[in-house]
């Protein structure tokens, strides 16, 4: 029997009852929260199922006043829930984006999002949910989340009149709000905001302002259109090395992005003062990092002085500058004759990364560049350079193309190159390529190469018997002969 009059027993019962009540209370709270979540998700699902077909018709360009009238009857919060999946996609088609921008303006969502930016609060939304959900909407976290979504939506819509409010959001105390505002400014691409971001860049680099983060600011500015590039002139001419470096990096990112799709726009928006500064200022800057980044822009310039300047950068005393320059020459304009002689000089560079970059650049620069590389390989006695050339040829798949040309019977530099690779430099790599080729091409290659190999190589007696008696000549390449003693 338990003595209930004992104080220890009484305290034990009290603690046990408290634990049991607390456990049941937590279970009840969990069930209530789960019930609220299920109810909310069902409400969103019903909303999407009922109104999504109307939104799809409007985004397809159909004029449907009845659909717009039905959407206007919904509370603002419900409209946001309905359209949020569209803004959560990675990229909207341009046609849908135009109609979505018009639809949001028609329903008043654009004005609501701007009011949230201006007031720093959730706005005057009417939630068609229960009391608990409305209480949650009034919390600080919900206001912060709605404000971040508003900034994101304005950026996705490319709503240009809102760029002034987005610039003010860069001073928000939340770092996430600053990052979302930067992305939206880059998506909108207003020239006026680029100038303000440049001032922010100077302040952050010089330590006058701790936010926004320098890397995020740099990425956002690089996302602007190349037409904003002339605004960077004050940064490129600044006396502070770090500001010049950041400005050059932003210009490099803008030019390289644009050159990949529309090379002519690069020459259009790089004004004469910028060209002059690149050729006579940044190319000889005391900072090696600035010279290296300037080289990647100079390759796209339509100026006769570009080639000599690039030749000097290939001889720079810093290996990093030489590396970036020789890599940039692989993407030079088609009408610009690459300095093959200067690139060939990099094959004898003291740094292995520069040599490897020169090999890769020559393989990219068309037939003439490859022939220059093959000629250097055949005439060079440097084992290290020859080994690097073989590694690049095997890694880039160039050996397959050389084998096919050799099988076609061409008597050119390619033929001498493949014979050198097969007999000395890379017999095992060539064997692997032969296994993947078409049987007809493989047989043509062996019919041409085996007589050459027999005339140039001194094979052991055992291997000689294999050559005479084997019906399949490919076994000679698949199983290399043993080394002579």
DRENLODO-686975 format. One line per 3 residues: number of its first residue (from 0); their letters; for each residue z, x, y of C-alpha. Coordinates in steps of 0.02 Angstrom, whole numbers. Layout:
REM DRENLODO-686975
NUM) A) Z X Y; ...;
//
This chain:
REM DRENLODO-686975
0) XXX) 0 0 0; -39 56 177; 106 61 297;
3) XXX) 35 -27 450; 191 6 551; 160 193 544;
6) XXX) 91 253 714; -29 374 630; -102 234 525;
9) XXX) -119 124 677; -215 259 771; -326 287 620;
12) XXX) -369 101 614; -405 100 800; -522 250 785;
15) XXX) -610 174 634; -637 8 720; -700 96 878;
18) XXX) -826 199 777; -888 44 683; -907 -56 844;
21) XXX) -995 88 929; -1115 107 783; -1157 -77 782;
24) XXX) -1180 -71 971; -1304 74 958; -1398 -16 820;
27) XXX) -1407 -173 927; -1471 -74 1077; -1603 10 968;
30) XXX) -1663 -158 902; -1670 -231 1077; -1769 -82 1143;
33) XXX) -1888 -93 996; -1909 -280 1025; -1949 -247 1208;
36) XXX) -2078 -114 1161; -2162 -229 1035; -2166 -370 1162;
39) XXX) -2240 -255 1295; -2372 -186 1176; -2420 -361 1121;
42) XXX) -2438 -413 1302; -2550 -263 1341; -2654 -295 1185;
45) XXX) -2678 -477 1232; -2727 -428 1408; -2854 -301 1347;
48) XXX) -2928 -420 1219; -2949 -561 1345; -3017 -466 1496;
51) XXX) -3100 -310 1425; -3268 -399 1394; -3272 -452 1577;
54) XXX) -3239 -274 1634; -3373 -207 1517; -3503 -325 1591;
57) XXX) -3457 -274 1768; -3467 -89 1726; -3638 -117 1650;
60) XXX) -3699 -177 1821; -3703 -364 1790; -3664 -474 1941;
63) XXX) -3531 -596 1882; -3432 -681 2022; -3335 -782 1894;
66) XXX) -3273 -623 1810; -3217 -549 1976; -3128 -712 2020;
69) XXX) -3038 -710 1852; -2983 -530 1878; -2920 -569 2054;
72) XXX) -2799 -695 1983; -2709 -557 1887; -2563 -463 1964;
75) XXX) -2598 -287 2023; -2491 -213 1885; -2592 -306 1753;
78) XXX) -2754 -243 1830; -2689 -65 1819; -2643 -90 1636;
81) XXX) -2816 -161 1604; -2912 -18 1686; -2797 126 1637;
84) XXX) -2892 168 1475; -3049 199 1580; -2958 326 1689;
87) XXX) -2878 409 1537; -3047 462 1468; -3101 641 1490;
90) XXX) -3263 596 1578; -3341 433 1633; -3531 412 1640;
93) XXX) -3598 424 1817; -3668 247 1809; -3502 173 1756;
96) XXX) -3411 274 1888; -3512 194 2029; -3474 17 1970;
99) XXX) -3292 59 1933; -3269 124 2111; -3342 -36 2182;
102) XXX) -3237 -144 2065; -3074 -57 2114; -3114 -77 2297;
105) XXX) -3157 -261 2271; -2993 -296 2181; -2886 -202 2307;
108) XXX) -2831 -65 2186; -2899 74 2296; -2796 13 2444;
111) XXX) -2641 0 2332; -2659 178 2270; -2682 243 2447;
114) XXX) -2527 148 2503; -2427 233 2366; -2485 401 2428;
117) XXX) -2444 358 2608; -2274 281 2574; -2219 388 2428;
120) XXX) -2167 235 2327; -2235 115 2200; -2306 -10 2323;
123) XXX) -2295 -199 2318; -2347 -229 2137; -2312 -394 2050;
126) XXX) -2268 -361 1869; -2299 -508 1755; -2162 -448 1636;
129) XXX) -1981 -487 1599; -1834 -442 1709; -1793 -283 1614;
132) XXX) -1968 -217 1640; -1960 -255 1827; -1795 -161 1839;
135) XXX) -1876 -12 1753; -2020 -19 1876; -1899 6 2019;
138) XXX) -1829 168 1953; -1872 334 2032; -1961 395 1876;
141) XXX) -2076 244 1875; -2117 271 2058; -2157 452 2021;
144) XXX) -2267 406 1873; -2361 271 1969; -2390 390 2113;
147) XXX) -2459 524 1997; -2576 397 1916; -2633 337 2087;
150) XXX) -2679 515 2137; -2770 541 1972; -2868 379 1990;
153) XXX) -2925 417 2167; -2987 586 2108; -3081 514 1961;
156) XXX) -3163 384 2074; -3215 524 2196; -3146 417 2337;
159) XXX) -3179 534 2483; -3081 442 2621; -2920 479 2529;
162) XXX) -2930 669 2541; -2813 675 2691; -2676 586 2592;
165) XXX) -2706 701 2445; -2682 853 2557; -2514 782 2612;
168) XXX) -2467 761 2429; -2473 951 2411; -2303 954 2499;
171) XXX) -2224 838 2371; -2063 900 2294; -2131 868 2118;
174) XXX) -2238 1011 2053; -2337 892 1942; -2387 787 2092;
177) XXX) -2451 945 2177; -2557 992 2026; -2631 817 2009;
180) XXX) -2671 816 2195; -2759 984 2180; -2867 921 2037;
183) XXX) -2911 764 2133; -2958 864 2288; -3072 974 2182;
186) XXX) -3152 820 2103; -3183 738 2273; -3248 900 2350;
189) XXX) -3229 854 2534; -3278 1004 2644; -3134 969 2763;
192) XXX) -3007 984 2624; -3080 1153 2571; -3036 1229 2739;
195) XXX) -2857 1166 2725; -2843 1234 2549; -2902 1402 2612;
198) XXX) -2761 1402 2740; -2640 1358 2600; -2710 1501 2499;
201) XXX) -2675 1626 2638; -2498 1559 2658; -2460 1569 2472;
204) XXX) -2531 1745 2453; -2433 1809 2603; -2273 1727 2542;
207) XXX) -2259 1603 2685; -2266 1454 2567; -2204 1442 2386;
210) XXX) -2317 1298 2337; -2438 1249 2268; -2452 1380 2129;
213) XXX) -2578 1516 2168; -2674 1503 2005; -2690 1314 2016;
216) XXX) -2746 1327 2197; -2877 1456 2150; -2945 1348 2008;
219) XXX) -2954 1196 2121; -3049 1288 2257; -3170 1359 2129;
222) XXX) -3209 1180 2075; -3284 1137 2245; -3471 1132 2273;
225) XXX) -3559 1294 2318; -3602 1219 2488; -3421 1259 2537;
228) XXX) -3445 1445 2500; -3480 1497 2683; -3305 1434 2727;
231) XXX) -3237 1581 2624; -3299 1710 2751; -3128 1727 2838;
234) XXX) -3047 1761 2669; -3180 1887 2619; -3159 1980 2785;
237) XXX) -2969 1973 2787; -2871 2134 2805; -2752 2084 2665;
240) XXX) -2820 2150 2500; -2746 2007 2398; -2828 1875 2507;
243) XXX) -2996 1964 2492; -2972 1973 2305; -2933 1787 2289;
246) XXX) -3080 1741 2400; -3199 1850 2299; -3136 1775 2136;
249) XXX) -3163 1598 2201; -3338 1642 2261; -3379 1724 2093;
252) XXX) -3323 1570 1996; -3424 1453 2108; -3582 1559 2098;
255) XXX) -3575 1588 1910; -3547 1402 1878; -3693 1351 1989;
258) XXX) -3809 1488 1925; -3794 1420 1749; -3870 1252 1798;
261) XXX) -3962 1271 1965; -3998 1454 2010; -4099 1407 2165;
264) XXX) -3946 1329 2248; -3859 1498 2241; -3988 1577 2356;
267) XXX) -3986 1424 2468; -3800 1420 2504; -3763 1606 2509;
270) XXX) -3796 1629 2694; -3860 1793 2771; -3685 1840 2835;
273) XXX) -3616 1819 2658; -3758 1920 2582; -3731 2059 2709;
276) XXX) -3544 2060 2676; -3570 2067 2487; -3693 2212 2495;
279) XXX) -3613 2318 2629; -3431 2266 2624; -3365 2200 2460;
282) XXX) -3477 2313 2354; -3391 2465 2431; -3217 2389 2451;
285) XXX) -3072 2508 2417; -3009 2387 2283; -3094 2410 2115;
288) XXX) -3055 2229 2067; -3150 2166 2219; -3299 2280 2185;
291) XXX) -3306 2219 2005; -3306 2036 2055; -3432 2066 2193;
294) XXX) -3553 2140 2066; -3555 1975 1971; -3614 1887 2129;
297) XXX) -3738 2020 2187; -3845 1999 2029; -3895 1826 2093;
300) XXX) -3942 1881 2270; -4122 1869 2330; -4117 2036 2421;
303) XXX) -4210 2199 2391; -4049 2297 2416; -3964 2213 2268;
306) XXX) -4038 2328 2135; -3987 2493 2220; -3813 2425 2253;
309) XXX) -3794 2375 2071; -3854 2548 2019; -3715 2627 2122;
312) XXX) -3587 2509 2047; -3643 2563 1873; -3591 2739 1923;
315) XXX) -3423 2686 1995; -3276 2798 1955; -3176 2650 1886;
318) XXX) -3228 2600 1710; -3178 2419 1745; -3308 2408 1884;
321) XXX) -3443 2483 1773; -3397 2361 1634; -3407 2204 1743;
324) XXX) -3570 2264 1823; -3661 2300 1661; -3604 2132 1592;
327) XXX) -3666 2044 1748; -3839 2121 1731; -3864 2020 1572;
330) XXX) -3874 1864 1682; -3982 1929 1825; -4125 1826 1897;
333) XXX) -4288 1821 1797; -4387 1888 1946; -4268 2036 1968;
336) XXX) -4317 2189 1866; -4158 2251 1782; -4116 2436 1805;
339) XXX) -4144 2484 1623; -4124 2668 1660; -3952 2643 1736;
342) XXX) -3900 2531 1592; -3958 2663 1468; -3849 2789 1558;
345) XXX) -3700 2678 1518; -3733 2706 1332; -3661 2881 1360;
348) XXX) -3510 2817 1457; -3340 2889 1417; -3262 2717 1390;
351) XXX) -3310 2626 1230; -3304 2453 1309; -3435 2503 1439;
354) XXX) -3548 2570 1301; -3529 2410 1200; -3565 2302 1353;
357) XXX) -3722 2405 1389; -3784 2379 1211; -3755 2191 1222;
360) XXX) -3842 2182 1391; -3997 2273 1327; -4010 2154 1179;
363) XXX) -4005 2006 1300; -4134 2076 1422; -4285 2027 1318;
366) XXX) -4407 2134 1221; -4410 2278 1344; -4222 2296 1341;
369) XXX) -4219 2298 1151; -4355 2429 1141; -4258 2539 1263;
372) XXX) -4105 2519 1152; -4201 2559 992; -4279 2713 1070;
375) XXX) -4109 2777 1123; -4042 2746 948; -4185 2842 866;
378) XXX) -4174 2991 984; -3986 3002 1004; -3878 3120 904;
381) XXX) -3713 3042 960; -3636 2967 803; -3513 2860 900;
384) XXX) -3647 2776 1005; -3761 2750 855; -3619 2669 759;
387) XXX) -3582 2551 904; -3766 2502 914; -3770 2461 728;
390) XXX) -3611 2357 743; -3683 2254 886; -3848 2228 795;
393) XXX) -3758 2166 640; -3636 2057 738; -3766 1972 847;
396) XXX) -3886 1932 704; -4023 2039 778; -4053 2126 613;
399) XXX) -4129 1968 537; -4260 1961 675; -4302 2146 652;
402) XXX) -4322 2122 464; -4440 1973 488; -4550 2072 609;
405) XXX) -4551 2219 489; -4603 2103 346; -4749 2043 452;
408) XXX) -4823 2218 449; -4801 2264 632; -4806 2451 666;
411) XXX) -4694 2465 818; -4524 2523 874; -4447 2383 770;
414) XXX) -4522 2458 612; -4450 2630 647; -4283 2550 688;
417) XXX) -4270 2452 525; -4322 2603 423; -4186 2705 505;
420) XXX) -4057 2569 476; -4105 2547 294; -4109 2731 246;
423) XXX) -3961 2797 344; -3867 2690 469; -3834 2521 390;
426) XXX) -3899 2499 211; -3759 2380 161; -3783 2269 315;
429) XXX) -3970 2262 280; -3936 2213 100; -3832 2065 158;
432) XXX) -3972 2008 275; -4100 2017 135; -3998 1901 26;
435) XXX) -4007 1764 158; -4192 1779 197; -4333 1675 129;
438) XXX) -4388 1747 -41; -4567 1770 20; -4511 1867 174;
441) XXX) -4390 1969 69; -4528 2017 -53; -4645 2069 88;
444) XXX) -4508 2177 160; -4477 2263 -7; -4663 2289 -39;
447) XXX) -4676 2383 125; -4510 2473 125; -4496 2536 -55;
450) XXX) -4647 2655 -44; -4579 2723 120; -4407 2749 43;
453) XXX) -4480 2838 -110; -4578 2956 1; -4433 2999 116;
456) XXX) -4280 3001 1; -4235 3116 -141; -4161 3002 -272;
459) XXX) -4060 3058 -425; -4146 3048 -594; -4050 2893 -646;
462) XXX) -4102 2802 -490; -4281 2860 -513; -4286 2776 -682;
465) XXX) -4221 2617 -602; -4361 2622 -473; -4494 2647 -608;
468) XXX) -4431 2521 -734; -4342 2385 -634; -4447 2232 -605;
471) XXX) -4342 2173 -458; -4349 2301 -318; -4213 2211 -222;
474) XXX) -4082 2286 -341; -4109 2454 -258; -4043 2389 -94;
477) XXX) -3909 2278 -169; -3836 2422 -271; -3840 2583 -167;
480) XXX) -3877 2743 -267; -3732 2860 -303; -3712 3007 -187;
483) XX) -3788 3169 -250; -3663 3305 -291;
//
